[in-house]
């Protein structure tokens, strides 16, 4: 896997970073360009596998979801919640803005 062709350009990495809302330095773009290209090369190797007769599976373990009883509990008192939150605007918890006018994906 050390020798893999570079399939991604710096512009491709910038586009992925923008979609992920990441700001990358030029050094990081080059680093991630190599890493993402290696991932794509590995995916292309996996596509070459003959999977005829292989049953699809959700996960490799023979486990099932553990479901606890859905029992209601008393809510936390507001004073305790305010002490736990990193930022508050009493009586509310202040959270970062996650939706903006940039249009999104």
C-alpha positions in Angstrom: 0.0 0.0 0.0 3.0 2.3 0.3 3.1 2.9 -3.5 -0.3 4.0 -4.6 -1.1 6.5 -7.3 -2.4 9.9 -6.3 -6.0 10.1 -7.3 -7.0 13.2 -5.5 -6.0 16.8 -6.2 -5.6 19.5 -3.6 -8.9 21.0 -4.9 -10.6 17.6 -4.1 -9.3 17.7 -0.5 -10.4 21.4 -0.1 -13.9 20.4 -1.3 -14.1 17.5 1.2 -12.9 19.8 3.9 -15.4 22.5 3.0 -18.2 19.9 3.1 -16.9 18.8 6.5 -16.7 22.4 7.6 -12.9 22.0 8.3 -10.2 24.6 7.7 -7.0 23.0 6.6 -3.5 24.4 6.2 -1.5 23.7 3.0 0.5 21.1 4.9 -2.6 19.4 6.1 -4.1 19.4 2.6 -1.1 17.6 1.3 -1.1 15.1 4.2 -4.8 14.3 3.8 -4.4 14.1 0.0 -2.0 11.2 0.5 -4.1 9.6 3.2 -7.4 9.8 1.3 -5.7 8.6 -1.8 -4.5 5.5 0.1 -8.0 4.9 1.4 -9.4 5.1 -2.1 -6.7 2.8 -3.4 -7.7 0.2 -0.7 -11.4 0.5 -1.6 -10.5 -0.2 -5.2 -8.6 -3.3 -4.1 -11.7 -4.4 -2.1 -13.9 -3.9 -5.2 -11.8 -6.6 -7.0 -12.7 -9.3 -4.5 -15.0 -12.1 -5.7 -17.9 -12.0 -3.2 -20.2 -14.4 -5.0 -22.0 -16.6 -2.4 -21.0 -14.4 0.5 -24.0 -13.6 2.7 -24.3 -9.9 3.7 -24.2 -9.2 7.4 -24.8 -6.2 9.6 -21.9 -7.0 11.9 -19.4 -9.8 12.4 -20.2 -10.5 16.1 -23.0 -12.9 17.1 -24.5 -10.3 19.5 -27.8 -8.6 19.7 -28.8 -5.1 20.8 -29.2 -4.9 24.6 -32.3 -3.0 25.4 -32.7 -1.7 28.9 -36.1 -1.1 30.4 -37.6 2.2 29.3 -38.4 3.5 32.7 -39.0 7.3 33.3 -36.8 9.0 35.8 -37.1 12.4 37.4 -35.5 15.1 35.4 -32.3 16.9 36.7 -33.0 20.0 38.6 -32.3 23.1 36.6 -29.7 24.3 39.1 -27.7 21.1 38.6 -28.0 21.2 34.8 -26.7 24.8 34.8 -23.6 23.7 36.7 -22.9 20.9 34.3 -23.3 22.9 31.1 -20.2 24.6 29.6 -22.2 27.7 28.7 -25.5 29.0 30.0 -28.0 31.8 29.5 -30.2 31.0 32.5 -32.6 29.4 32.5 -31.3 28.0 29.2 -28.2 26.1 28.1 -26.2 27.9 25.4 -25.2 25.7 22.5 -23.2 26.5 19.3 -25.1 27.4 16.2 -25.3 24.4 13.8 -27.5 25.8 11.0 -26.5 28.9 9.1 -27.4 30.6 5.8 -24.5 29.1 3.9 -26.8 26.6 2.1 -25.4 23.4 3.5 -24.6 20.3 1.6 
